[in-house]
Amino acid sequence: MTLQKLFLCFSLCVCQFISAQNDSITKLKEVVVSDNNFKKFSTSQSVLKLNDSIINKNEALLTDLLNFNSVIYFKEYGRGMLSTVSFRGTTASQTAVIWNGININSQMNGSTDFNTISASDYNSINVKAGGGSVIYGSGAIGGTVHLNNDLSFNNQFDNSLKLYYGSFNTIGVNYKMNVSNEKWSTQIGFSKNSSTNDYLYLNKYNWRGEQRRNRNGQYDVMGLNADFGYKINKNNILKLYSQTSNTDRNTSLVSESETKSKYINGFSRNLIEYNGDFDKLTTNFKTAYIFENYQYFADIDRDYYSYGKTESLITKLDLGCQLLKSIQINGVLDYNRTKGYGTSFGNHIRELGSFAFLAKQQVNTKWQNEFGIRKEFNDVYKSPVLFSLGSSYAFNKFYNLKLNLSRNFRIPTYNDLYWEEGGNPDLKPESSYQAEIGNVFSYKKITFSQTVYYIKIKDLLRWIPGKNGIWAPQNTEKVNACGAETILSWKNNYGKNYFSANATYAYTISKNEETNKQLFFVPFNKVTGAVAYAHSKISINYQFLYNGFVYTRSDNDPKEIIDDYMVSNIGIDYDLKFLSSFKLGFQILNVFNKEYQSLEDRPMPGRNYNMYLILKF
Protein backbone atom coordinates (compact mmCIF):
# COMPACT_ATOMS: atom_id res chain seq x y z
CA MET A 1 0.00 0.00 0.00
CA THR A 2 1.51 3.28 -1.05
CA LEU A 3 0.82 6.56 0.71
CA GLN A 4 -0.55 7.96 -2.54
CA LYS A 5 -3.24 5.24 -2.64
CA LEU A 6 -4.11 5.78 0.99
CA PHE A 7 -4.54 9.54 0.65
CA LEU A 8 -6.54 9.07 -2.56
CA CYS A 9 -9.00 6.81 -0.75
CA PHE A 10 -9.16 9.18 2.20
CA SER A 11 -9.81 12.17 -0.03
CA LEU A 12 -12.76 10.39 -1.62
CA CYS A 13 -14.52 9.90 1.68
CA VAL A 14 -15.53 12.76 3.84
CA CYS A 15 -17.78 12.10 8.72
CA GLN A 16 -18.65 13.87 11.88
CA PHE A 17 -22.09 12.62 12.84
CA ILE A 18 -23.04 9.59 10.75
CA SER A 19 -26.76 9.45 10.10
CA ALA A 20 -29.30 7.99 7.67
CA GLN A 21 -27.78 8.66 4.27
CA ASN A 22 -30.61 7.96 1.90
CA ASP A 23 -33.68 9.27 3.67
CA SER A 24 -35.22 12.24 1.91
CA ILE A 25 -37.81 12.83 4.65
CA THR A 26 -37.20 12.57 8.39
CA LYS A 27 -40.35 12.18 10.48
CA LEU A 28 -40.10 13.56 13.98
CA LYS A 29 -41.20 11.22 16.76
CA GLU A 30 -41.65 11.65 20.48
CA VAL A 31 -38.73 9.57 21.75
CA VAL A 32 -37.78 8.86 25.35
CA VAL A 33 -34.02 8.32 25.42
CA SER A 34 -32.56 5.55 27.54
CA ASP A 35 -29.66 7.62 28.93
CA ASN A 36 -30.53 11.20 29.88
CA ASN A 37 -27.10 12.04 31.29
CA PHE A 38 -25.41 11.10 28.03
CA LYS A 39 -27.61 13.62 26.24
CA LYS A 40 -27.12 16.33 28.87
CA PHE A 41 -23.39 16.07 29.62
CA SER A 42 -21.69 15.29 26.30
CA THR A 43 -21.58 18.68 24.60
CA SER A 44 -17.86 19.24 25.30
CA GLN A 45 -16.72 15.90 23.81
CA SER A 46 -16.74 14.21 20.42
CA VAL A 47 -19.75 11.94 19.80
CA LEU A 48 -20.23 9.69 16.78
CA LYS A 49 -23.82 8.58 16.12
CA LEU A 50 -24.62 5.39 14.20
CA ASN A 51 -28.24 4.71 13.29
CA ASP A 52 -30.21 2.05 11.40
CA SER A 53 -29.03 3.23 7.99
CA ILE A 54 -25.40 2.55 8.90
CA ILE A 55 -26.08 -0.56 11.01
CA ASN A 56 -27.85 -2.31 8.11
CA LYS A 57 -24.91 -1.76 5.75
CA ASN A 58 -22.52 -3.78 7.93
CA GLU A 59 -22.25 -7.36 9.05
CA ALA A 60 -24.27 -8.44 12.07
CA LEU A 61 -21.74 -8.34 14.90
CA LEU A 62 -20.79 -5.10 16.64
CA THR A 63 -17.09 -5.50 15.82
CA ASP A 64 -17.68 -5.06 12.08
CA LEU A 65 -19.89 -2.00 12.54
CA LEU A 66 -17.44 -0.11 14.76
CA ASN A 67 -14.31 -1.30 12.97
CA PHE A 68 -15.45 0.21 9.65
CA ASN A 69 -17.15 3.33 11.05
CA SER A 70 -15.15 4.62 14.02
CA VAL A 71 -11.63 5.41 15.21
CA ILE A 72 -11.60 2.41 17.59
CA TYR A 73 -8.97 -0.25 16.84
CA PHE A 74 -10.00 -3.92 17.10
CA LYS A 75 -7.91 -6.98 17.78
CA GLU A 76 -9.67 -10.18 16.69
CA TYR A 77 -8.66 -13.77 17.37
CA GLY A 78 -10.08 -14.69 13.96
CA ARG A 79 -13.46 -14.02 12.34
CA GLY A 80 -16.22 -14.25 14.95
CA MET A 81 -13.77 -15.06 17.74
CA LEU A 82 -12.80 -12.97 20.79
CA SER A 83 -12.68 -9.27 19.85
CA THR A 84 -11.12 -6.57 22.06
CA VAL A 85 -10.50 -2.86 21.51
CA SER A 86 -8.00 -0.07 21.91
CA PHE A 87 -9.50 3.43 22.11
CA ARG A 88 -7.10 6.39 22.15
CA GLY A 89 -4.16 4.08 22.85
CA THR A 90 -5.67 2.47 25.94
CA THR A 91 -6.18 -1.20 26.80
CA ALA A 92 -9.27 -3.36 26.18
CA SER A 93 -10.59 -2.86 29.72
CA GLN A 94 -10.30 0.94 29.49
CA THR A 95 -13.25 1.34 27.13
CA ALA A 96 -16.63 1.13 28.87
CA VAL A 97 -19.71 -0.28 27.14
CA ILE A 98 -22.93 1.37 28.32
CA TRP A 99 -26.31 -0.36 27.90
CA ASN A 100 -29.19 2.08 28.39
CA GLY A 101 -27.12 4.08 30.87
CA ILE A 102 -25.61 1.09 32.75
CA ASN A 103 -21.93 0.07 32.55
CA ILE A 104 -21.91 -3.59 31.40
CA ASN A 105 -18.19 -4.34 31.15
CA SER A 106 -17.47 -7.82 32.49
CA GLN A 107 -16.92 -7.97 36.25
CA MET A 108 -14.52 -10.87 35.62
CA ASN A 109 -12.04 -9.37 33.14
CA GLY A 110 -13.15 -5.73 32.93
CA SER A 111 -13.75 -5.66 29.18
CA THR A 112 -16.41 -6.48 26.58
CA ASP A 113 -16.14 -9.01 23.75
CA PHE A 114 -17.68 -7.12 20.82
CA ASN A 115 -18.24 -10.32 18.84
CA THR A 116 -20.87 -11.42 21.35
CA ILE A 117 -23.10 -8.40 20.59
CA SER A 118 -25.44 -8.05 17.63
CA ALA A 119 -25.55 -4.44 16.46
CA SER A 120 -29.08 -4.86 15.10
CA ASP A 121 -30.49 -5.29 18.61
CA TYR A 122 -30.32 -1.52 19.22
CA ASN A 123 -32.07 1.58 17.84
CA SER A 124 -28.85 3.55 17.79
CA ILE A 125 -25.22 3.18 18.83
CA ASN A 126 -23.10 6.12 19.97
CA VAL A 127 -19.34 6.34 20.41
CA LYS A 128 -18.13 9.02 22.79
CA ALA A 129 -14.38 9.66 22.80
CA GLY A 130 -12.59 10.60 26.01
CA GLY A 131 -13.06 10.14 29.72
CA GLY A 132 -16.47 9.35 31.21
CA SER A 133 -15.82 7.83 34.64
CA VAL A 134 -17.64 10.61 36.52
CA ILE A 135 -20.93 9.37 35.04
CA TYR A 136 -20.20 5.76 34.06
CA GLY A 137 -17.55 4.60 36.53
CA SER A 138 -14.80 2.07 35.95
CA GLY A 139 -13.20 1.64 32.54
CA ALA A 140 -14.38 4.87 30.89
CA ILE A 141 -10.83 6.11 30.18
CA GLY A 142 -10.34 5.88 26.41
CA GLY A 143 -14.01 6.36 25.66
CA THR A 144 -17.48 4.82 25.91
CA VAL A 145 -19.69 2.85 23.50
CA HIS A 146 -23.41 3.38 24.09
CA LEU A 147 -26.01 0.76 23.13
CA ASN A 148 -29.45 2.38 23.14
CA ASN A 149 -32.99 1.02 23.16
CA ASP A 150 -34.92 4.28 22.98
CA LEU A 151 -38.70 4.11 23.26
CA SER A 152 -41.10 6.17 21.13
CA PHE A 153 -44.63 7.14 22.19
CA ASN A 154 -46.75 7.60 19.10
CA ASN A 155 -49.29 5.55 17.23
CA GLN A 156 -47.29 2.96 15.33
CA PHE A 157 -47.06 -0.72 14.57
CA ASP A 158 -43.81 -1.55 12.77
CA ASN A 159 -42.12 -4.84 11.99
CA SER A 160 -38.66 -5.33 10.55
CA LEU A 161 -37.19 -8.64 9.40
CA LYS A 162 -33.67 -9.10 8.06
CA LEU A 163 -32.50 -12.43 6.68
CA TYR A 164 -29.04 -13.00 5.31
CA TYR A 165 -26.85 -15.80 4.04
CA GLY A 166 -23.16 -15.62 3.23
CA SER A 167 -19.94 -17.47 2.57
CA PHE A 168 -18.82 -20.18 5.02
CA ASN A 169 -22.47 -21.08 5.61
CA THR A 170 -23.07 -17.86 7.52
CA ILE A 171 -26.76 -17.57 8.39
CA GLY A 172 -28.45 -14.70 10.16
CA VAL A 173 -31.85 -13.44 11.16
CA ASN A 174 -32.93 -10.29 12.96
CA TYR A 175 -36.53 -9.45 13.80
CA LYS A 176 -37.81 -6.31 15.54
CA MET A 177 -41.34 -5.24 16.38
CA ASN A 178 -42.35 -1.79 17.62
CA VAL A 179 -45.85 -1.19 18.96
CA SER A 180 -46.81 2.06 20.67
CA ASN A 181 -49.43 4.68 21.32
CA GLU A 182 -49.43 7.79 23.46
CA LYS A 183 -49.41 5.71 26.69
CA TRP A 184 -47.57 2.47 25.86
CA SER A 185 -44.43 1.57 23.96
CA THR A 186 -43.15 -1.94 23.27
CA GLN A 187 -40.11 -3.24 21.42
CA ILE A 188 -39.46 -6.94 20.89
CA GLY A 189 -36.37 -8.24 19.12
CA PHE A 190 -34.67 -11.51 18.23
CA SER A 191 -31.30 -12.06 16.54
CA LYS A 192 -29.26 -15.07 15.55
CA ASN A 193 -25.96 -15.27 13.70
CA SER A 194 -24.10 -18.52 13.05
CA SER A 195 -21.36 -19.79 10.75
CA THR A 196 -19.28 -22.90 10.16
CA ASN A 197 -16.54 -20.28 9.54
CA ASP A 198 -14.28 -22.71 7.67
CA TYR A 199 -12.64 -20.21 5.32
CA LEU A 200 -9.35 -20.83 3.54
CA TYR A 201 -6.21 -19.01 4.68
CA LEU A 202 -4.70 -17.00 1.84
CA ASN A 203 -1.12 -18.12 1.05
CA LYS A 204 -1.00 -20.48 4.06
CA TYR A 205 -0.08 -24.14 3.48
CA ASN A 206 0.56 -27.12 5.71
CA TRP A 207 3.49 -29.54 5.51
CA ARG A 208 1.60 -31.60 2.92
CA GLY A 209 1.36 -28.59 0.59
CA GLU A 210 -2.40 -28.23 1.14
CA GLN A 211 -3.97 -24.81 1.63
CA ARG A 212 -4.83 -24.35 5.30
CA ARG A 213 -8.36 -23.77 6.43
CA ASN A 214 -9.81 -22.11 9.52
CA ARG A 215 -10.55 -25.19 11.60
CA ASN A 216 -12.71 -25.38 14.70
CA GLY A 217 -13.99 -21.84 14.09
CA GLN A 218 -17.75 -22.46 14.34
CA TYR A 219 -19.81 -19.91 16.21
CA ASP A 220 -23.44 -19.22 17.09
CA VAL A 221 -24.61 -15.93 18.66
CA MET A 222 -28.24 -15.61 19.71
CA GLY A 223 -30.04 -12.78 21.49
CA LEU A 224 -33.52 -11.85 22.68
CA ASN A 225 -34.58 -8.45 23.95
CA ALA A 226 -37.84 -6.90 25.15
CA ASP A 227 -38.38 -3.26 26.13
CA PHE A 228 -41.55 -1.73 27.57
CA GLY A 229 -42.55 1.79 28.49
CA TYR A 230 -45.67 3.16 30.17
CA LYS A 231 -46.61 6.82 30.56
CA ILE A 232 -48.44 7.09 33.85
CA ASN A 233 -49.07 10.71 32.95
CA LYS A 234 -47.14 13.46 31.20
CA ASN A 235 -44.72 13.73 34.17
CA ASN A 236 -44.14 10.08 35.08
CA ILE A 237 -42.81 7.23 32.93
CA LEU A 238 -41.97 3.61 33.81
CA LYS A 239 -39.62 1.58 31.58
CA LEU A 240 -38.38 -2.00 31.54
CA TYR A 241 -35.43 -3.24 29.50
CA SER A 242 -34.61 -6.94 29.28
CA GLN A 243 -31.98 -8.70 27.21
CA THR A 244 -30.63 -12.25 27.09
CA SER A 245 -27.82 -13.56 24.93
CA ASN A 246 -25.86 -16.78 24.48
CA THR A 247 -22.68 -17.26 22.46
CA ASP A 248 -21.46 -20.78 21.67
CA ARG A 249 -18.24 -20.88 19.69
CA ASN A 250 -15.26 -23.07 19.17
CA THR A 251 -11.74 -21.65 19.28
CA SER A 252 -9.93 -21.43 15.94
CA LEU A 253 -6.78 -23.54 15.86
CA VAL A 254 -3.38 -21.89 15.51
CA SER A 255 -1.87 -25.20 14.35
CA GLU A 256 -3.56 -28.32 13.05
CA SER A 257 -2.08 -30.39 15.89
CA GLU A 258 -3.79 -28.33 18.63
CA THR A 259 -6.50 -29.80 20.82
CA LYS A 260 -9.91 -28.48 19.85
CA SER A 261 -11.51 -26.28 22.49
CA LYS A 262 -14.65 -24.19 22.84
CA TYR A 263 -16.00 -21.29 24.87
CA ILE A 264 -19.62 -20.73 25.86
CA ASN A 265 -20.68 -17.49 27.45
CA GLY A 266 -23.90 -15.61 28.00
CA PHE A 267 -25.58 -12.83 29.87
CA SER A 268 -28.97 -11.74 31.15
CA ARG A 269 -29.70 -8.05 31.78
CA ASN A 270 -32.84 -6.63 33.32
CA LEU A 271 -33.38 -2.95 34.07
CA ILE A 272 -36.37 -1.14 35.60
CA GLU A 273 -36.37 2.65 35.29
CA TYR A 274 -38.61 5.41 36.58
CA ASN A 275 -38.54 8.97 35.23
CA GLY A 276 -40.31 11.84 36.98
CA ASP A 277 -40.43 15.42 35.71
CA PHE A 278 -41.88 17.99 38.13
CA ASP A 279 -41.28 21.43 36.69
CA LYS A 280 -37.84 22.36 38.07
CA LEU A 281 -37.22 18.95 39.69
CA THR A 282 -36.48 15.67 37.90
CA THR A 283 -36.07 12.14 39.23
CA ASN A 284 -34.50 9.12 37.58
CA PHE A 285 -34.28 5.82 39.44
CA LYS A 286 -32.77 2.67 37.95
CA THR A 287 -32.49 -0.85 39.32
CA ALA A 288 -30.67 -3.46 37.27
CA TYR A 289 -29.83 -7.13 37.68
CA ILE A 290 -27.03 -8.40 35.43
CA PHE A 291 -25.90 -12.02 35.24
CA GLU A 292 -22.93 -13.21 33.18
CA ASN A 293 -21.28 -16.59 32.91
CA TYR A 294 -18.79 -18.59 30.86
CA GLN A 295 -17.77 -22.20 30.40
CA TYR A 296 -14.42 -23.11 28.85
CA PHE A 297 -13.85 -26.61 27.49
CA ALA A 298 -10.10 -27.15 26.98
CA ASP A 299 -11.00 -30.32 25.04
CA ILE A 300 -14.37 -30.37 23.30
CA ASP A 301 -14.36 -34.19 23.39
CA ARG A 302 -14.40 -34.17 27.19
CA ASP A 303 -17.17 -33.08 29.56
CA TYR A 304 -14.82 -31.23 31.93
CA TYR A 305 -14.88 -27.44 31.84
CA SER A 306 -13.86 -24.44 33.93
CA TYR A 307 -16.43 -21.75 34.62
CA GLY A 308 -17.06 -18.32 36.07
CA LYS A 309 -20.24 -16.46 37.01
CA THR A 310 -21.12 -13.05 38.38
CA GLU A 311 -24.41 -11.61 39.59
CA SER A 312 -24.66 -7.84 39.94
CA LEU A 313 -27.38 -5.74 41.53
CA ILE A 314 -27.13 -2.08 40.52
CA THR A 315 -29.24 0.77 41.84
CA LYS A 316 -28.89 4.39 40.79
CA LEU A 317 -30.80 7.45 41.97
CA ASP A 318 -30.42 10.68 39.98
CA LEU A 319 -32.06 13.85 41.31
CA GLY A 320 -31.99 16.94 39.12
CA CYS A 321 -32.85 20.54 39.82
CA GLN A 322 -33.13 23.58 37.55
CA LEU A 323 -31.58 26.14 39.93
CA LEU A 324 -31.78 29.02 37.50
CA LYS A 325 -32.90 29.28 33.91
CA SER A 326 -29.27 28.75 32.90
CA ILE A 327 -28.09 26.22 35.53
CA GLN A 328 -29.02 22.55 35.88
CA ILE A 329 -27.56 20.39 38.71
CA ASN A 330 -27.80 16.65 39.35
CA GLY A 331 -26.92 14.53 42.36
CA VAL A 332 -26.35 10.82 41.66
CA LEU A 333 -26.20 8.01 44.23
CA ASP A 334 -25.01 4.62 42.97
CA TYR A 335 -24.80 1.21 44.68
CA ASN A 336 -23.40 -1.98 43.15
CA ARG A 337 -23.29 -5.41 44.78
CA THR A 338 -21.54 -8.17 42.84
CA LYS A 339 -21.25 -11.82 43.74
CA GLY A 340 -18.65 -13.73 41.75
CA TYR A 341 -17.89 -17.42 41.84
CA GLY A 342 -15.94 -19.79 39.61
CA THR A 343 -13.29 -22.45 39.35
CA SER A 344 -10.46 -19.89 39.04
CA PHE A 345 -11.36 -17.17 41.55
CA GLY A 346 -13.45 -18.80 44.29
CA ASN A 347 -16.50 -17.13 45.81
CA HIS A 348 -16.40 -13.41 46.63
CA ILE A 349 -18.84 -10.56 47.20
CA ARG A 350 -17.93 -6.96 46.41
CA GLU A 351 -19.97 -3.91 47.33
CA LEU A 352 -19.36 -0.46 45.87
CA GLY A 353 -21.11 2.83 46.54
CA SER A 354 -20.57 6.23 44.95
CA PHE A 355 -21.81 9.79 44.91
CA ALA A 356 -21.58 12.14 41.95
CA PHE A 357 -22.45 15.79 41.49
CA LEU A 358 -23.09 17.09 37.97
CA ALA A 359 -23.77 20.64 36.81
CA LYS A 360 -24.46 22.28 33.46
CA GLN A 361 -24.52 25.98 32.71
CA GLN A 362 -26.17 27.36 29.61
CA VAL A 363 -24.56 30.81 29.54
CA ASN A 364 -26.31 31.68 26.29
CA THR A 365 -27.22 30.02 23.01
CA LYS A 366 -23.54 29.81 22.07
CA TRP A 367 -21.77 28.90 25.31
CA GLN A 368 -22.27 25.83 27.53
CA ASN A 369 -20.22 24.64 30.52
CA GLU A 370 -20.22 21.24 32.24
CA PHE A 371 -18.81 20.09 35.57
CA GLY A 372 -18.84 16.78 37.41
CA ILE A 373 -17.23 15.19 40.46
CA ARG A 374 -17.46 11.60 41.75
CA LYS A 375 -16.21 9.64 44.74
CA GLU A 376 -16.52 5.87 45.13
CA PHE A 377 -16.55 4.02 48.46
CA ASN A 378 -15.69 0.37 49.12
CA ASP A 379 -13.72 -1.84 51.51
CA VAL A 380 -11.43 -3.47 48.92
CA TYR A 381 -9.28 -0.61 47.60
CA LYS A 382 -8.94 3.16 47.84
CA SER A 383 -10.58 5.04 44.97
CA PRO A 384 -9.48 8.50 43.75
CA VAL A 385 -11.72 11.54 43.52
CA LEU A 386 -12.80 11.86 39.89
CA PHE A 387 -13.76 15.03 38.07
CA SER A 388 -14.76 16.32 34.66
CA LEU A 389 -14.76 19.90 33.41
CA GLY A 390 -15.89 20.87 29.92
CA SER A 391 -16.92 23.83 27.81
CA SER A 392 -18.40 24.30 24.35
CA TYR A 393 -18.54 27.65 22.57
CA ALA A 394 -20.04 28.24 19.13
CA PHE A 395 -18.38 31.33 17.71
CA ASN A 396 -20.75 31.21 14.75
CA LYS A 397 -22.52 28.67 12.54
CA PHE A 398 -19.17 27.76 11.01
CA TYR A 399 -16.97 27.08 14.07
CA ASN A 400 -17.51 25.44 17.47
CA LEU A 401 -14.72 25.05 20.06
CA LYS A 402 -14.85 22.26 22.67
CA LEU A 403 -12.61 21.83 25.73
CA ASN A 404 -12.61 18.99 28.25
CA LEU A 405 -10.46 18.00 31.23
CA SER A 406 -11.12 14.90 33.34
CA ARG A 407 -9.77 12.36 35.79
CA ASN A 408 -10.89 8.77 35.24
CA PHE A 409 -10.15 5.30 36.60
CA ARG A 410 -10.52 1.53 36.26
CA ILE A 411 -11.01 -0.75 39.24
CA PRO A 412 -9.34 -4.19 39.57
CA THR A 413 -11.54 -7.02 38.32
CA TYR A 414 -12.38 -10.37 39.90
CA ASN A 415 -9.62 -11.98 37.85
CA ASP A 416 -7.11 -9.35 39.01
CA LEU A 417 -8.01 -9.65 42.69
CA TYR A 418 -8.86 -13.31 43.22
CA TRP A 419 -7.45 -15.47 40.42
CA GLU A 420 -6.07 -18.77 41.71
CA GLU A 421 -3.10 -18.73 41.62
CA GLY A 422 -1.83 -15.20 41.11
CA GLY A 423 -4.65 -12.88 42.20
CA ASN A 424 -3.50 -9.80 44.07
CA PRO A 425 -5.95 -8.29 46.63
CA ASP A 426 -3.61 -5.33 47.25
CA LEU A 427 -4.01 -3.76 43.80
CA LYS A 428 -4.82 -0.10 43.32
CA PRO A 429 -7.21 1.24 40.67
CA GLU A 430 -5.71 2.56 37.47
CA SER A 431 -5.97 6.34 37.38
CA SER A 432 -5.73 8.75 34.46
CA TYR A 433 -5.84 12.44 33.65
CA GLN A 434 -7.07 13.51 30.23
CA ALA A 435 -7.25 16.80 28.37
CA GLU A 436 -8.67 17.41 24.90
CA ILE A 437 -9.47 20.23 22.52
CA GLY A 438 -12.06 19.78 19.80
CA ASN A 439 -12.67 21.95 16.74
CA VAL A 440 -15.89 21.48 14.78
CA PHE A 441 -16.40 23.21 11.43
CA SER A 442 -19.73 23.17 9.58
CA TYR A 443 -20.32 24.60 6.12
CA LYS A 444 -23.49 23.86 4.19
CA LYS A 445 -23.55 20.04 3.82
CA ILE A 446 -20.03 19.44 5.14
CA THR A 447 -19.00 18.86 8.76
CA PHE A 448 -15.36 18.60 9.78
CA SER A 449 -14.08 17.97 13.29
CA GLN A 450 -10.63 17.49 14.71
CA THR A 451 -9.81 16.63 18.30
CA VAL A 452 -6.37 16.53 19.90
CA TYR A 453 -5.92 14.88 23.28
CA TYR A 454 -3.41 13.89 25.93
CA ILE A 455 -3.87 11.05 28.49
CA LYS A 456 -1.59 10.27 31.42
CA ILE A 457 -2.24 6.88 33.06
CA LYS A 458 -0.60 5.66 36.26
CA ASP A 459 -0.77 2.33 38.11
CA LEU A 460 -1.56 0.46 34.88
CA LEU A 461 -2.41 -3.14 35.74
CA ARG A 462 -0.23 -5.72 34.05
CA TRP A 463 0.14 -9.45 34.58
CA ILE A 464 3.82 -10.32 35.02
CA PRO A 465 5.71 -13.51 36.09
CA GLY A 466 6.40 -13.67 39.83
CA LYS A 467 7.57 -16.26 42.34
CA ASN A 468 7.82 -19.84 41.04
CA GLY A 469 6.93 -18.58 37.56
CA ILE A 470 3.33 -17.76 38.56
CA TRP A 471 1.88 -14.80 36.70
CA ALA A 472 0.23 -12.12 38.85
CA PRO A 473 -1.17 -8.62 38.27
CA GLN A 474 0.84 -5.62 39.46
CA ASN A 475 0.46 -1.83 39.25
CA THR A 476 3.66 -1.50 37.25
CA GLU A 477 3.39 1.00 34.44
CA LYS A 478 2.79 4.63 33.61
CA VAL A 479 1.54 5.41 30.12
CA ASN A 480 1.39 8.66 28.17
CA ALA A 481 -0.97 8.72 25.20
CA CYS A 482 -1.58 11.55 22.78
CA GLY A 483 -3.04 11.87 19.35
CA ALA A 484 -5.52 13.44 16.98
CA GLU A 485 -8.86 12.30 15.60
CA THR A 486 -10.28 13.74 12.40
CA ILE A 487 -13.88 13.13 11.35
CA LEU A 488 -15.53 14.36 8.16
CA SER A 489 -18.99 14.01 6.69
CA TRP A 490 -20.86 15.19 3.65
CA LYS A 491 -24.26 14.41 2.18
CA ASN A 492 -26.37 16.08 -0.47
CA ASN A 493 -29.02 15.40 -3.05
CA TYR A 494 -29.35 16.54 -6.62
CA GLY A 495 -32.94 15.96 -7.62
CA LYS A 496 -33.60 12.28 -6.92
CA ASN A 497 -29.90 11.44 -6.65
CA TYR A 498 -28.61 11.14 -3.07
CA PHE A 499 -24.91 11.15 -2.27
CA SER A 500 -23.08 10.76 1.02
CA ALA A 501 -19.51 10.27 2.13
CA ASN A 502 -17.84 9.88 5.50
CA ALA A 503 -14.42 9.12 6.89
CA THR A 504 -12.43 8.98 10.12
CA TYR A 505 -8.71 9.18 10.80
CA ALA A 506 -6.91 8.52 14.10
CA TYR A 507 -3.25 9.16 14.81
CA THR A 508 -2.22 7.61 18.13
CA ILE A 509 0.97 7.59 20.19
CA SER A 510 0.71 5.53 23.39
CA LYS A 511 4.01 4.90 25.17
CA ASN A 512 5.30 3.31 28.32
CA GLU A 513 6.75 6.26 30.25
CA GLU A 514 9.74 4.25 31.51
CA THR A 515 10.80 2.57 28.25
CA ASN A 516 9.41 5.16 25.81
CA LYS A 517 8.08 2.26 23.72
CA GLN A 518 4.72 2.19 21.95
CA LEU A 519 2.18 -0.10 23.62
CA PHE A 520 1.75 -3.30 21.65
CA PHE A 521 -1.41 -3.66 19.55
CA VAL A 522 -1.87 0.10 19.28
CA PRO A 523 -1.54 1.30 15.65
CA PHE A 524 -0.12 4.72 14.91
CA ASN A 525 -2.68 5.18 12.10
CA LYS A 526 -6.23 4.07 11.41
CA VAL A 527 -8.48 5.30 8.57
CA THR A 528 -12.06 4.41 7.69
CA GLY A 529 -14.28 5.72 4.94
CA ALA A 530 -17.47 5.13 2.99
CA VAL A 531 -19.32 6.55 0.01
CA ALA A 532 -22.95 5.87 -0.90
CA TYR A 533 -25.26 6.70 -3.79
CA ALA A 534 -29.02 6.19 -3.99
CA HIS A 535 -31.53 6.82 -6.74
CA SER A 536 -35.15 5.79 -6.57
CA LYS A 537 -35.12 2.08 -5.64
CA ILE A 538 -31.41 1.35 -5.88
CA SER A 539 -28.56 2.06 -3.44
CA ILE A 540 -24.82 1.42 -3.81
CA ASN A 541 -22.16 1.78 -1.12
CA TYR A 542 -18.42 1.25 -0.71
CA GLN A 543 -16.41 1.25 2.52
CA PHE A 544 -12.81 0.70 3.45
CA LEU A 545 -10.67 0.21 6.54
CA TYR A 546 -6.95 0.86 6.85
CA ASN A 547 -4.99 -0.18 9.95
CA GLY A 548 -1.34 0.72 10.30
CA PHE A 549 1.17 -1.80 11.58
CA VAL A 550 1.24 -2.72 15.27
CA TYR A 551 3.96 -4.06 17.53
CA THR A 552 3.21 -7.40 19.19
CA ARG A 553 5.90 -7.14 21.87
CA SER A 554 6.49 -4.52 24.57
CA ASP A 555 10.14 -4.05 23.44
CA ASN A 556 8.93 -2.90 19.98
CA ASP A 557 11.00 -5.50 18.16
CA PRO A 558 10.63 -4.53 14.46
CA LYS A 559 10.59 -8.22 13.55
CA GLU A 560 7.57 -8.85 15.76
CA ILE A 561 4.83 -6.81 14.12
CA ILE A 562 1.47 -7.21 12.42
CA ASP A 563 1.72 -5.61 8.99
CA ASP A 564 -0.58 -2.80 7.95
CA TYR A 565 -3.59 -3.72 5.83
CA MET A 566 -6.49 -2.23 3.93
CA VAL A 567 -9.81 -4.02 3.48
CA SER A 568 -12.69 -2.89 1.26
CA ASN A 569 -16.36 -3.89 1.02
CA ILE A 570 -18.93 -3.05 -1.62
CA GLY A 571 -22.69 -3.51 -1.55
CA ILE A 572 -25.82 -2.90 -3.57
CA ASP A 573 -29.50 -3.24 -2.70
CA TYR A 574 -32.79 -2.79 -4.51
CA ASP A 575 -36.09 -1.84 -2.90
CA LEU A 576 -39.08 -3.54 -4.51
CA LYS A 577 -41.37 -1.06 -2.71
CA PHE A 578 -43.52 -3.89 -1.43
CA LEU A 579 -45.32 -3.06 1.84
CA SER A 580 -43.24 -0.38 3.66
CA SER A 581 -39.98 -1.70 2.21
CA PHE A 582 -38.70 -4.89 0.61
CA LYS A 583 -34.96 -4.70 -0.03
CA LEU A 584 -32.78 -7.29 -1.68
CA GLY A 585 -29.07 -6.75 -1.18
CA PHE A 586 -25.72 -8.25 -2.08
CA GLN A 587 -22.28 -7.53 -0.61
CA ILE A 588 -18.73 -8.43 -1.56
CA LEU A 589 -16.52 -8.35 1.53
CA ASN A 590 -12.75 -7.94 1.26
CA VAL A 591 -13.42 -7.24 -2.39
CA PHE A 592 -9.71 -7.10 -3.36
CA ASN A 593 -8.98 -10.43 -1.65
CA LYS A 594 -6.34 -8.99 0.69
CA GLU A 595 -4.41 -11.19 3.09
CA TYR A 596 -4.56 -9.68 6.57
CA GLN A 597 -4.79 -10.34 10.30
CA SER A 598 -5.04 -8.23 13.45
CA LEU A 599 -3.39 -10.85 15.68
CA GLU A 600 -0.47 -13.08 14.81
CA ASP A 601 -1.41 -16.54 13.49
CA ARG A 602 -5.08 -15.54 13.29
CA PRO A 603 -5.71 -14.92 9.55
CA MET A 604 -8.95 -13.31 8.44
CA PRO A 605 -10.92 -14.50 5.36
CA GLY A 606 -10.24 -13.46 1.80
CA ARG A 607 -12.95 -12.35 -0.61
CA ASN A 608 -16.37 -13.54 0.52
CA TYR A 609 -20.01 -12.78 -0.13
CA ASN A 610 -23.22 -11.95 1.67
CA MET A 611 -26.78 -11.53 0.44
CA TYR A 612 -29.71 -10.26 2.45
CA LEU A 613 -33.38 -9.42 2.48
CA ILE A 614 -34.85 -6.61 4.60
CA LEU A 615 -38.61 -6.52 4.94
CA LYS A 616 -40.46 -3.75 6.77
CA PHE A 617 -44.20 -3.87 7.30
PyMOL commands that set and color helices and strands:
alter all, ss='L'
color gray80, all
select helices_A, chain A and resi 3-12+36-40+52-55+62-69+92-94+114-116+119-121+133-136+414-418+467-469
alter helices_A, ss='H'
color red, helices_A
select strands_A, chain A and resi 31-32+47-50+73-76+83-86+95-99+102-103+124-129+143-148+151-152+156-166+170-180+184-195+200-205+211-213+219-233+236-250+262-278+281-297+306-324+327-342+346-362+367-377+386-394+399-410+430-443+446-465+471-494+497-512+525-535+538-547+550-551+561-562+565-575+581-589+608-616
alter strands_A, ss='S'
color yellow, strands_A
deselect
rebuild
show_as cartoon
